Amino acid sequence: MPASTPSTSSPSAPQKPGASRLARTLAIKGMFLFAVWVLLSGKYDAFHLGTGLAGVAFLLWLDSRLEPLVGSGKWVEIHPLRWVLYYFWLLWQMVLSALYVARVIVNPGRHLNPRLVRFRCEQPNTIATVSLANSITLTPGTLTVDVQDDCYLIHALTERTARDVLDGSMQARVARLFVDGPAPKVDELPVNGQPDERRP
């Protein structure tokens, strides 16, 4: 009786999106980047518009040469419309936070109370984790100091900014850029504790 050949099959690699889908994604990225360029430059002459188009084309060429990040065995997919809405929501949060920080600077004795806060929040992939950390840093009054094993260490300027970063709203919005489903849970951790202290 012939010996059976042991199975050498390895886990199947994630299937790459089709060419038409990649082209559509690049087109959406290009339009979004060019819109941001026009919005931020405020110049509508041929030179600035041409420079913007050349810059966007270069960025898209670089993007096409990169291997997409893979998370949990699936290619990371981004909802473009949600990214656009999140972009404007984040801009608005930056404006509100900047006004609040200005008030703190004018009257520091009443509001200023710097502190470190730590929380755990599992995001769907690496891009989401980095996006959340950068969004916290971009919002005046908070700064991401460290990210490790889904644990974020944040410097907050006041008690209010510390509460805001722990309320879970930004964490939920970032997660929805990539997946549908319930909002990720935000667990506050002791600042001086190890990341695994409260892990069940």
N, C-alpha and C positions, 0 to 999 in steps of 0.2 A: 504494500500500500504506500503510495508516494506521500512523502511528508508534505504537509501543508506549508505554504510559504507565509511567513509572518507578515502581517499587515504593516506597511511602512508609510501609510498615508498620514500626512501631516495636516493640521488644521487648514482649511481652505483660506486662501488669502482673500481679503476684501475685494469685491468686484469694483473696478473703477467705473465711474459714471461714463455714459456714452459721449461721443464727440459733440452731438447737438446740445446736450445738457451742459457740457463744459463751455461751449461757445456762448450759450445763453447766460451762464453764470459770469463769464468774463465781460459780456456786454453790460450786464447789470452793474457789475463792479465799476466798469469804465464810466458809465453814466453817473453813478454816485460820486466817484472821485472827481469827475469834471465839474459836477454841480458844487461840490465842496470848494474846489479851486476858484470857481467864479464867485461864490459867496464870500470867501475869505479875501480874495484879491480886490474885489470891487472895481476891477478894470475890464472894460468891454471892447478895447481896441484890438486890432488884428494881432499885434505883437503878443499881448498878454494871453489872448485866447489861443493863439498858436503855441505859445510856450506851455500853456496848460495841457493842450492836446498831446504835445510831445512828451511831457512828463507823465501823463496818464498812460500813454502807449508804452513807455519804458517800464513803468511799474507793472503793467499787465504782462509784458514780456518776461519780466523777472518772476512774476507770480506763476506764469505757465510753466516755468522750468522747475518749480518747487514741487516736491511730493506732498500731497495733502496729508495732514495729520490723521492718524487712525486712532480711534478710541473705542474700546470694547468690541473690537472685531468689525467695526463698521466705519465707513468713510464719514468724516465729520461733515454734516450738512448744516448750512446756515439759512435762515429765513430772511431774504434780503429786505422785504418790507418791514419786518420787525426791527432789523438793524437800523433802517432809516428813522423809524419812530423812536427807537431807543436813543439814537444820536441826538435828536431834538429834545427828548426828555432829559438827557444828561446835560445838555447845554442849559436848560432851564434850571436844573438843580444846581449847576455851577453858579448861575446868576444869583439865585436865592441864597446859596451858601456864602458867596462873596459879600453880599449885603449884610448878612448876619455877622461874618468875621469883621467887617468894617465897624459894625456897632460894638463888637467886643473890643476892638483896638481903641475906640474912643472912650470906652468905659471898662477897662480891664478888671478893676476891682470888683465889679458886680458879676461879671460873667466868666472871666478867665479861670479855668480849673483843669489844666492839662493832665492827661492820664493815658495809660496804655490799656487796651482791651483786647481780649483774644476770643475768637469764636471758631467753631467748626461748621463748615457748610460744604457738602459734597456737590460739586458741579458736574455736568455731564461729560466734560472732556477738558483737555489742557487749555484750549483756546478760551473756554468759558472761565476757567480759573484765573488765567492771566487777565482777561477782560474785566473781571470783577475787581481784581487787585488794582488795575490801572484806573478804573472808574472811581474807586475810593480815593486814590491819590489825586485824581483830577478835581475832585470836589473839595473846595477850600474848607479847612477846618479838620480834615482827616488825612492821614498819610499811612500807606501800607508799609510796614517795616519789614515784615517777613511772611512768607507763605511756605508751608511745609505740611505734606500729608493732609490736605484739605483744611488745615488750621491756619488762620490769618491772625497776625499780630498787627494791631492798628494803634497809631498815636492819634488821640482825639484832643482837640483844643479845649473843649468845654464838656460839661456833663450832657448837654443837649446833643452835641455832635456824636458823643459816645452812644447815646440812646438811638440816634438816627441810624448809625451803622449796624446796630443790633436788631433793628425792627424787621429785617428780612425783605423789605420792599425791593431794594436794589438786587439782592441775591436772586429773588424770584424773577425779576425782569431779565437778568443776564441768562438765567437758565432757559427761559422761554425763547431766547434767540436761537436755540438749537433743538429743543425738544418740547413736546406738549406733555401735560401731566401736572400733578400737584407741585406746589412750590417746595423747593428744598428746605429742609429743617435747619434752623440756625441755633446752635447750642453754644451758649457762653461758657468759656473755660477760664480757670484761674490763670492769671498772667504768669505767675512764677511756677506753675505746674508743668509737667511734661505733657506732650500732645496726647498720649494714650491714657491719661489718668481717668478720664470719664468715658472712654470708649467701652461700650457694653461687651 
